[in-house]
Amino acid sequence: MSDEDWTAADPAAMEADEEATRIDAAAGIPEPRQTSSSFASSILLPVIIGGIVLLGAFWWAAGQLGLF
């Protein structure tokens, strides 16, 4: 996620964000923890695995249709 504070540009959004923070604190809801996954493990690896699965499925389907 980006580190920029997009609520600072809009005063209404900033007030709503501060109110939500107060409500969360009063209810005892902790701040969400920051994930530290890398681009490779969160994007690249699933795309490669999905590609391999799709290639296998197409190869199997082509074999069922007698295309090779």
Biopython code that builds the backbone (N, CA, C, O; Angstrom):
import numpy as np
from Bio.PDB.StructureBuilder import StructureBuilder

atoms = [
    (1, "MET", "N", (0.834, -1.177, 0.000)),
    (1, "MET", "CA", (0.000, 0.000, 0.000)),
    (1, "MET", "C", (0.877, 1.239, 0.000)),
    (1, "MET", "O", (2.036, 1.202, 0.414)),
    (2, "SER", "N", (0.320, 2.300, -0.458)),
    (2, "SER", "CA", (1.051, 3.549, -0.523)),
    (2, "SER", "C", (1.129, 4.186, 0.853)),
    (2, "SER", "O", (0.226, 4.028, 1.674)),
    (3, "ASP", "N", (2.209, 4.905, 1.098)),
    (3, "ASP", "CA", (2.378, 5.587, 2.376)),
    (3, "ASP", "C", (1.770, 6.978, 2.387)),
    (3, "ASP", "O", (1.754, 7.638, 3.426)),
    (4, "GLU", "N", (1.262, 7.436, 1.232)),
    (4, "GLU", "CA", (0.709, 8.786, 1.195)),
    (4, "GLU", "C", (-0.615, 8.846, 1.959)),
    (4, "GLU", "O", (-1.368, 7.873, 1.993)),
    (5, "ASP", "N", (-0.884, 9.984, 2.560)),
    (5, "ASP", "CA", (-2.100, 10.178, 3.340)),
    (5, "ASP", "C", (-3.138, 10.870, 2.456)),
    (5, "ASP", "O", (-3.178, 12.098, 2.382)),
    (6, "TRP", "N", (-3.975, 10.077, 1.788)),
    (6, "TRP", "CA", (-4.938, 10.645, 0.841)),
    (6, "TRP", "C", (-6.045, 11.423, 1.556)),
    (6, "TRP", "O", (-6.724, 12.238, 0.932)),
    (7, "THR", "N", (-6.235, 11.180, 2.858)),
    (7, "THR", "CA", (-7.282, 11.909, 3.576)),
    (7, "THR", "C", (-6.889, 13.356, 3.846)),
    (7, "THR", "O", (-7.754, 14.191, 4.108)),
    (8, "ALA", "N", (-5.591, 13.666, 3.785)),
    (8, "ALA", "CA", (-5.146, 15.037, 4.059)),
    (8, "ALA", "C", (-5.623, 16.003, 2.979)),
    (8, "ALA", "O", (-5.717, 17.203, 3.235)),
    (9, "ALA", "N", (-5.922, 15.517, 1.795)),
    (9, "ALA", "CA", (-6.359, 16.380, 0.699)),
    (9, "ALA", "C", (-7.801, 16.836, 0.883)),
    (9, "ALA", "O", (-8.184, 17.882, 0.359)),
    (10, "ASP", "N", (-8.607, 16.074, 1.618)),
    (10, "ASP", "CA", (-10.026, 16.388, 1.783)),
    (10, "ASP", "C", (-10.350, 16.505, 3.282)),
    (10, "ASP", "O", (-10.273, 15.512, 4.006)),
    (11, "PRO", "N", (-10.710, 17.708, 3.751)),
    (11, "PRO", "CA", (-10.996, 17.866, 5.191)),
    (11, "PRO", "C", (-12.131, 16.967, 5.688)),
    (11, "PRO", "O", (-12.069, 16.477, 6.815)),
    (12, "ALA", "N", (-13.149, 16.745, 4.885)),
    (12, "ALA", "CA", (-14.261, 15.880, 5.307)),
    (12, "ALA", "C", (-13.784, 14.443, 5.479)),
    (12, "ALA", "O", (-14.182, 13.756, 6.419)),
    (13, "ALA", "N", (-12.938, 13.999, 4.571)),
    (13, "ALA", "CA", (-12.409, 12.643, 4.681)),
    (13, "ALA", "C", (-11.498, 12.519, 5.891)),
    (13, "ALA", "O", (-11.478, 11.484, 6.557)),
    (14, "MET", "N", (-10.734, 13.589, 6.178)),
    (14, "MET", "CA", (-9.846, 13.557, 7.333)),
    (14, "MET", "C", (-10.650, 13.472, 8.628)),
    (14, "MET", "O", (-10.278, 12.732, 9.540)),
    (15, "GLU", "N", (-11.747, 14.221, 8.717)),
    (15, "GLU", "CA", (-12.596, 14.165, 9.904)),
    (15, "GLU", "C", (-13.224, 12.790, 10.067)),
    (15, "GLU", "O", (-13.293, 12.265, 11.179)),
    (16, "ALA", "N", (-13.682, 12.204, 8.964)),
    (16, "ALA", "CA", (-14.282, 10.869, 9.021)),
    (16, "ALA", "C", (-13.243, 9.835, 9.442)),
    (16, "ALA", "O", (-13.550, 8.921, 10.208)),
    (17, "ASP", "N", (-12.026, 9.975, 8.950)),
    (17, "ASP", "CA", (-10.953, 9.055, 9.307)),
    (17, "ASP", "C", (-10.605, 9.164, 10.787)),
    (17, "ASP", "O", (-10.399, 8.151, 11.457)),
    (18, "GLU", "N", (-10.539, 10.385, 11.294)),
    (18, "GLU", "CA", (-10.251, 10.578, 12.715)),
    (18, "GLU", "C", (-11.381, 10.018, 13.589)),
    (18, "GLU", "O", (-11.119, 9.429, 14.638)),
    (19, "GLU", "N", (-12.622, 10.200, 13.162)),
    (19, "GLU", "CA", (-13.766, 9.664, 13.910)),
    (19, "GLU", "C", (-13.730, 8.137, 13.920)),
    (19, "GLU", "O", (-13.991, 7.512, 14.947)),
    (20, "ALA", "N", (-13.407, 7.544, 12.779)),
    (20, "ALA", "CA", (-13.307, 6.083, 12.713)),
    (20, "ALA", "C", (-12.190, 5.575, 13.614)),
    (20, "ALA", "O", (-12.335, 4.537, 14.261)),
    (21, "THR", "N", (-11.076, 6.302, 13.661)),
    (21, "THR", "CA", (-9.969, 5.922, 14.542)),
    (21, "THR", "C", (-10.394, 5.995, 16.000)),
    (21, "THR", "O", (-10.050, 5.114, 16.788)),
    (22, "ARG", "N", (-11.141, 7.038, 16.371)),
    (22, "ARG", "CA", (-11.634, 7.163, 17.751)),
    (22, "ARG", "C", (-12.592, 6.026, 18.096)),
    (22, "ARG", "O", (-12.512, 5.465, 19.189)),
    (23, "ILE", "N", (-13.492, 5.681, 17.185)),
    (23, "ILE", "CA", (-14.457, 4.600, 17.424)),
    (23, "ILE", "C", (-13.731, 3.272, 17.593)),
    (23, "ILE", "O", (-14.050, 2.490, 18.489)),
    (24, "ASP", "N", (-12.746, 3.020, 16.724)),
    (24, "ASP", "CA", (-11.973, 1.784, 16.824)),
    (24, "ASP", "C", (-11.228, 1.710, 18.151)),
    (24, "ASP", "O", (-11.201, 0.663, 18.797)),
    (25, "ALA", "N", (-10.625, 2.823, 18.555)),
    (25, "ALA", "CA", (-9.883, 2.842, 19.818)),
    (25, "ALA", "C", (-10.821, 2.618, 20.999)),
    (25, "ALA", "O", (-10.464, 1.905, 21.938)),
    (26, "ALA", "N", (-12.011, 3.211, 20.971)),
    (26, "ALA", "CA", (-12.972, 3.044, 22.063)),
    (26, "ALA", "C", (-13.473, 1.608, 22.133)),
    (26, "ALA", "O", (-13.755, 1.099, 23.218)),
    (27, "ALA", "N", (-13.586, 0.956, 20.984)),
    (27, "ALA", "CA", (-14.064, -0.427, 20.953)),
    (27, "ALA", "C", (-12.953, -1.429, 21.222)),
    (27, "ALA", "O", (-13.215, -2.625, 21.348)),
    (28, "GLY", "N", (-11.709, -0.952, 21.313)),
    (28, "GLY", "CA", (-10.589, -1.850, 21.576)),
    (28, "GLY", "C", (-10.106, -2.596, 20.349)),
    (28, "GLY", "O", (-9.445, -3.627, 20.469)),
    (29, "ILE", "N", (-10.428, -2.087, 19.174)),
    (29, "ILE", "CA", (-9.989, -2.730, 17.927)),
    (29, "ILE", "C", (-8.576, -2.246, 17.615)),
    (29, "ILE", "O", (-8.362, -1.042, 17.475)),
    (30, "PRO", "N", (-7.612, -3.151, 17.504)),
    (30, "PRO", "CA", (-6.234, -2.728, 17.249)),
    (30, "PRO", "C", (-6.044, -2.290, 15.794)),
    (30, "PRO", "O", (-6.847, -2.611, 14.917)),
    (31, "GLU", "N", (-4.973, -1.560, 15.570)),
    (31, "GLU", "CA", (-4.613, -1.169, 14.213)),
    (31, "GLU", "C", (-4.274, -2.430, 13.417)),
    (31, "GLU", "O", (-3.674, -3.353, 13.967)),
    (32, "PRO", "N", (-4.640, -2.491, 12.148)),
    (32, "PRO", "CA", (-4.283, -3.675, 11.364)),
    (32, "PRO", "C", (-2.765, -3.768, 11.198)),
    (32, "PRO", "O", (-2.086, -2.758, 11.015)),
    (33, "ARG", "N", (-2.249, -4.992, 11.265)),
    (33, "ARG", "CA", (-0.808, -5.144, 11.129)),
    (33, "ARG", "C", (-0.421, -5.037, 9.656)),
    (33, "ARG", "O", (-1.171, -5.423, 8.760)),
    (34, "GLN", "N", (0.755, -4.510, 9.447)),
    (34, "GLN", "CA", (1.242, -4.327, 8.085)),
    (34, "GLN", "C", (1.826, -5.652, 7.589)),
    (34, "GLN", "O", (2.605, -6.301, 8.287)),
    (35, "THR", "N", (1.442, -6.034, 6.391)),
    (35, "THR", "CA", (1.998, -7.249, 5.811)),
    (35, "THR", "C", (3.344, -6.912, 5.187)),
    (35, "THR", "O", (3.573, -5.788, 4.742)),
    (36, "SER", "N", (4.209, -7.878, 5.160)),
    (36, "SER", "CA", (5.537, -7.645, 4.604)),
    (36, "SER", "C", (5.836, -8.643, 3.487)),
    (36, "SER", "O", (6.983, -9.057, 3.316)),
    (37, "SER", "N", (4.820, -9.027, 2.735)),
    (37, "SER", "CA", (5.061, -9.970, 1.650)),
    (37, "SER", "C", (5.698, -9.241, 0.472)),
    (37, "SER", "O", (5.427, -8.066, 0.225)),
    (38, "SER", "N", (6.529, -9.949, -0.229)),
    (38, "SER", "CA", (7.235, -9.350, -1.353)),
    (38, "SER", "C", (6.394, -9.457, -2.620)),
    (38, "SER", "O", (5.405, -10.189, -2.669)),
    (39, "PHE", "N", (6.806, -8.714, -3.636)),
    (39, "PHE", "CA", (6.123, -8.755, -4.930)),
    (39, "PHE", "C", (6.164, -10.157, -5.505)),
    (39, "PHE", "O", (5.181, -10.621, -6.084)),
    (40, "ALA", "N", (7.291, -10.837, -5.352)),
    (40, "ALA", "CA", (7.441, -12.175, -5.914)),
    (40, "ALA", "C", (6.460, -13.161, -5.289)),
    (40, "ALA", "O", (5.856, -13.971, -5.993)),
    (41, "SER", "N", (6.299, -13.094, -3.966)),
    (41, "SER", "CA", (5.429, -14.077, -3.315)),
    (41, "SER", "C", (3.951, -13.713, -3.415)),
    (41, "SER", "O", (3.098, -14.595, -3.317)),
    (42, "SER", "N", (3.631, -12.441, -3.609)),
    (42, "SER", "CA", (2.217, -12.067, -3.647)),
    (42, "SER", "C", (1.663, -11.937, -5.062)),
    (42, "SER", "O", (0.455, -12.088, -5.249)),
    (43, "ILE", "N", (2.490, -11.665, -6.054)),
    (43, "ILE", "CA", (2.018, -11.475, -7.418)),
    (43, "ILE", "C", (2.652, -12.495, -8.372)),
    (43, "ILE", "O", (1.944, -13.234, -9.055)),
    (44, "LEU", "N", (3.950, -12.528, -8.413)),
    (44, "LEU", "CA", (4.660, -13.321, -9.414)),
    (44, "LEU", "C", (4.424, -14.825, -9.259)),
    (44, "LEU", "O", (4.115, -15.504, -10.238)),
    (45, "LEU", "N", (4.563, -15.341, -8.063)),
    (45, "LEU", "CA", (4.402, -16.775, -7.843)),
    (45, "LEU", "C", (2.990, -17.270, -8.185)),
    (45, "LEU", "O", (2.878, -18.287, -8.869)),
    (46, "PRO", "N", (1.900, -16.606, -7.748)),
    (46, "PRO", "CA", (0.569, -17.077, -8.137)),
    (46, "PRO", "C", (0.314, -17.013, -9.648)),
    (46, "PRO", "O", (-0.378, -17.871, -10.196)),
    (47, "VAL", "N", (0.867, -16.005, -10.319)),
    (47, "VAL", "CA", (0.690, -15.901, -11.765)),
    (47, "VAL", "C", (1.404, -17.049, -12.474)),
    (47, "VAL", "O", (0.862, -17.630, -13.414)),
    (48, "ILE", "N", (2.607, -17.376, -12.033)),
    (48, "ILE", "CA", (3.352, -18.488, -12.642)),
    (48, "ILE", "C", (2.624, -19.808, -12.390)),
    (48, "ILE", "O", (2.491, -20.619, -13.306)),
    (49, "ILE", "N", (2.157, -20.032, -11.174)),
    (49, "ILE", "CA", (1.429, -21.268, -10.864)),
    (49, "ILE", "C", (0.143, -21.347, -11.678)),
    (49, "ILE", "O", (-0.188, -22.408, -12.208)),
    (50, "GLY", "N", (-0.587, -20.234, -11.783)),
    (50, "GLY", "CA", (-1.807, -20.218, -12.590)),
    (50, "GLY", "C", (-1.521, -20.515, -14.050)),
    (50, "GLY", "O", (-2.284, -21.230, -14.698)),
    (51, "GLY", "N", (-0.436, -19.975, -14.571)),
    (51, "GLY", "CA", (-0.055, -20.241, -15.961)),
    (51, "GLY", "C", (0.252, -21.707, -16.186)),
    (51, "GLY", "O", (-0.158, -22.278, -17.198)),
    (52, "ILE", "N", (0.967, -22.325, -15.257)),
    (52, "ILE", "CA", (1.280, -23.750, -15.385)),
    (52, "ILE", "C", (0.007, -24.586, -15.342)),
    (52, "ILE", "O", (-0.143, -25.531, -16.117)),
    (53, "VAL", "N", (-0.905, -24.246, -14.445)),
    (53, "VAL", "CA", (-2.175, -24.976, -14.351)),
    (53, "VAL", "C", (-2.974, -24.819, -15.646)),
    (53, "VAL", "O", (-3.534, -25.794, -16.146)),
    (54, "LEU", "N", (-3.034, -23.592, -16.198)),
    (54, "LEU", "CA", (-3.763, -23.384, -17.450)),
    (54, "LEU", "C", (-3.133, -24.142, -18.614)),
    (54, "LEU", "O", (-3.846, -24.737, -19.422)),
    (55, "LEU", "N", (-1.820, -24.126, -18.706)),
    (55, "LEU", "CA", (-1.157, -24.888, -19.770)),
    (55, "LEU", "C", (-1.470, -26.374, -19.650)),
    (55, "LEU", "O", (-1.736, -27.040, -20.650)),
    (56, "GLY", "N", (-1.436, -26.889, -18.428)),
    (56, "GLY", "CA", (-1.778, -28.300, -18.222)),
    (56, "GLY", "C", (-3.217, -28.596, -18.607)),
    (56, "GLY", "O", (-3.504, -29.632, -19.208)),
    (57, "ALA", "N", (-4.124, -27.685, -18.261)),
    (57, "ALA", "CA", (-5.537, -27.891, -18.596)),
    (57, "ALA", "C", (-5.752, -27.848, -20.111)),
    (57, "ALA", "O", (-6.504, -28.658, -20.652)),
    (58, "PHE", "N", (-5.101, -26.915, -20.792)),
    (58, "PHE", "CA", (-5.226, -26.845, -22.253)),
    (58, "PHE", "C", (-4.620, -28.082, -22.915)),
    (58, "PHE", "O", (-5.176, -28.607, -23.880)),
    (59, "TRP", "N", (-3.490, -28.544, -22.403)),
    (59, "TRP", "CA", (-2.844, -29.726, -22.951)),
    (59, "TRP", "C", (-3.751, -30.945, -22.775)),
    (59, "TRP", "O", (-3.912, -31.747, -23.695)),
    (60, "TRP", "N", (-4.341, -31.074, -21.583)),
    (60, "TRP", "CA", (-5.250, -32.186, -21.329)),
    (60, "TRP", "C", (-6.475, -32.105, -22.250)),
    (60, "TRP", "O", (-6.889, -33.112, -22.824)),
    (61, "ALA", "N", (-7.053, -30.902, -22.389)),
    (61, "ALA", "CA", (-8.233, -30.729, -23.236)),
    (61, "ALA", "C", (-7.909, -31.029, -24.691)),
    (61, "ALA", "O", (-8.721, -31.635, -25.391)),
    (62, "ALA", "N", (-6.741, -30.616, -25.155)),
    (62, "ALA", "CA", (-6.350, -30.899, -26.532)),
    (62, "ALA", "C", (-6.197, -32.396, -26.739)),
    (62, "ALA", "O", (-6.546, -32.919, -27.797)),
    (63, "GLY", "N", (-5.679, -33.085, -25.737)),
    (63, "GLY", "CA", (-5.558, -34.539, -25.835)),
    (63, "GLY", "C", (-6.918, -35.214, -25.872)),
    (63, "GLY", "O", (-7.102, -36.190, -26.600)),
    (64, "GLN", "N", (-7.870, -34.713, -25.103)),
    (64, "GLN", "CA", (-9.215, -35.280, -25.100)),
    (64, "GLN", "C", (-9.915, -35.064, -26.435)),
    (64, "GLN", "O", (-10.719, -35.895, -26.859)),
    (65, "LEU", "N", (-9.613, -33.954, -27.095)),
    (65, "LEU", "CA", (-10.221, -33.658, -28.391)),
    (65, "LEU", "C", (-9.469, -34.300, -29.558)),
    (65, "LEU", "O", (-9.890, -34.184, -30.709)),
    (66, "GLY", "N", (-8.368, -34.970, -29.263)),
    (66, "GLY", "CA", (-7.589, -35.634, -30.296)),
    (66, "GLY", "C", (-6.840, -34.670, -31.202)),
    (66, "GLY", "O", (-6.643, -34.957, -32.383)),
    (67, "LEU", "N", (-6.424, -33.542, -30.667)),
    (67, "LEU", "CA", (-5.731, -32.549, -31.477)),
    (67, "LEU", "C", (-4.242, -32.827, -31.626)),
    (67, "LEU", "O", (-3.572, -32.168, -32.421)),
    (68, "PHE", "N", (-3.720, -33.773, -30.892)),
    (68, "PHE", "CA", (-2.315, -34.162, -31.079)),
    (68, "PHE", "C", (-2.129, -35.626, -30.807)),
    (68, "PHE", "O", (-1.014, -36.137, -30.913)),
]
sb = StructureBuilder()
sb.init_structure("model")
sb.init_model(0)
sb.init_chain("A")
sb.init_seg("    ")
for serial, (resi, resn, name, xyz) in enumerate(atoms, 1):
    if name == "N":
        sb.init_residue(resn, " ", resi, " ")
    sb.init_atom(name, np.array(xyz, "f"), 0.0, 1.0, " ", f" {name:<3s}", serial, name[0])
structure = sb.get_structure()
